[in-house]
């Protein structure tokens, strides 16, 4: 009898269980839905931007728009201002050993997209397709670790103490010919541009790697 009971129990487990079993939840609240479930488009920004406002704040949104507008207008000052200052300085002076100016790097970013597009372009819309907080193993965290170590070597305080949020986002860019007045989606799409957003001393910055 004991063996029979064991066999029945095993069969129940293999056949998804006996008696009552948990039913899949189908009444999720809006806050429980994953990123992208409630996307909205803001056409009032310099470049229209699509995002899920449950995850992306207006300040985060504005940093992303400022970054892409700096690229399409080749605005060096805006390009520098939107970057985390410590990482920008480290990249220019150490990673690139002072061999490239911000203007050269900015033009390279633009030219790479222009090559994929097929000529000079303007962004008609950008869409933040995914957003997740940076993990301990992420490249974003590795950048912070590098900057903390650099600050330690210089006898300064770690920057991580003033960082309150770190996000990794994936952006799709919609393009049209330079000078176009189109605003919104087009058939010209460049996908999977990964950016890291960091809130440092209450301001949002982008880390460009």
Secondary structure, 3 states (H helix, E strand, C coil): CHHHHHHHHHHHHHCCCCCCCCCCCCCCCHHHCCCCCCEEEECCCCCCEEEECCCCCHHHHHHHHHHHHHHHHCCHHHHHHCECHHHHHHHHHHHCCCCCCHHHHHHHHHHHHHHHHCCCEEEEEEEEEEEEECCCCCHHHHHHHHHHHHHHHCCCCCHHHHEEEEEEEEEEEEEEECCCCCCCCCCEEEEEEEEEEEEECCEEEEECC
